[in-house]
Amino acid sequence: MDVTDEVTASAIARALGDELRRAREARGWSRAFFVKRLPSQIGDRTLLAYEHGLRQLTMLRLLELSQGLEVPASVIVAQALQRARLYLQNITMRVDLRQVLQNTNVHYRPLVPWARNRLHDSADGVIEVSPDGVRELAAVMGRTNREMSAYLAKFTPDHTVTEEVDAVPV
């Protein structure tokens, strides 16, 4: 996959926008409320364009938005790529273990004890699996790294907010 390819760049822009929107909505914030929190005071329409992937994010803008959301930019980027199934071999994946336990795919049943054991160490049921960890799981399961990454990507947590946050009225 070539990152300079227009289709890939567009897919990444949409994925990043979706993840920003998810993080904002998980906090219960309207676009108007969120942009008022930002030091640059970008407009609602600009944020809308970012969230729909219609406008490319610069690194500085991504950092500003992620800081405003109180979510590390690395988490937003990784989850966006994970949800879009792009560059999975290069990212630390976030996996919702409760979703793994509910999955009925018989080819991956040996992961159930792993998920159950890891769930005991995770308060919210979400863990991070490094690229090396994905490779190890793939080796144990007799799968390719690509297959294991694609399987684990199905269990991306539903929201980006990692701490309990008081919702602010819209």
C-alpha positions, 0 to 999 in steps of 0.5 A, a space after each residue: 500500500 502506497 501512502 502517496 496513493 490518492 485513494 490511500 490518503 483519502 482513506 487515512 483522512 476519513 479514518 482519522 476524521 472518524 476517530 476524532 468524531 468518535 472521541 468527541 462524541 464519546 465525551 458528549 461534546 458538540 462540534 461548537 463546544 469543542 472548537 471553543 475549547 481549542 486555542 486556534 478557534 477553528 470554525 465548526 465547518 473546518 472541524 466538520 471537514 476534518 471529521 468527514 475526511 474532506 480536509 487533510 490534517 496537518 501534524 500540528 492540527 492533529 496534535 491540537 485536536 487530540 490535546 483538546 480531546 485529551 486523547 494522545 495523538 498516537 492513540 487516535 492515529 493507531 485506532 484510525 488505522 486499525 479501524 480502517 485496516 491500514 498498516 496494521 503490522 506497524 501499529 500497537 493495536 487496541 483490542 477489546 477482550 470482551 468482544 474476543 470472548 464473544 466471537 464464535 470463529 472456531 479457527 481462533 478459539 484457542 485465543 479464548 483462554 488468552 483473552 480470558 486471562 488478559 481480561 483479569 489484568 484489564 479494568 476496562 477490558 481493553 488491552 494494547 497488543 504490540 506488533 511483536 505481540 501480534 507476531 507471537 500470537 500469529 506464530 502460536 495460532 499458525 497464522 500469518 501476521 496479516 491474518 492475525 492483525 486483520 482478526 484482532 482489528 475486528 475487536 477495536 474498542 467502540 470509543 477512544 476515551 480511556 478514562 471516565 470523563 464527565 460529559 459536558 452539555 451540548 
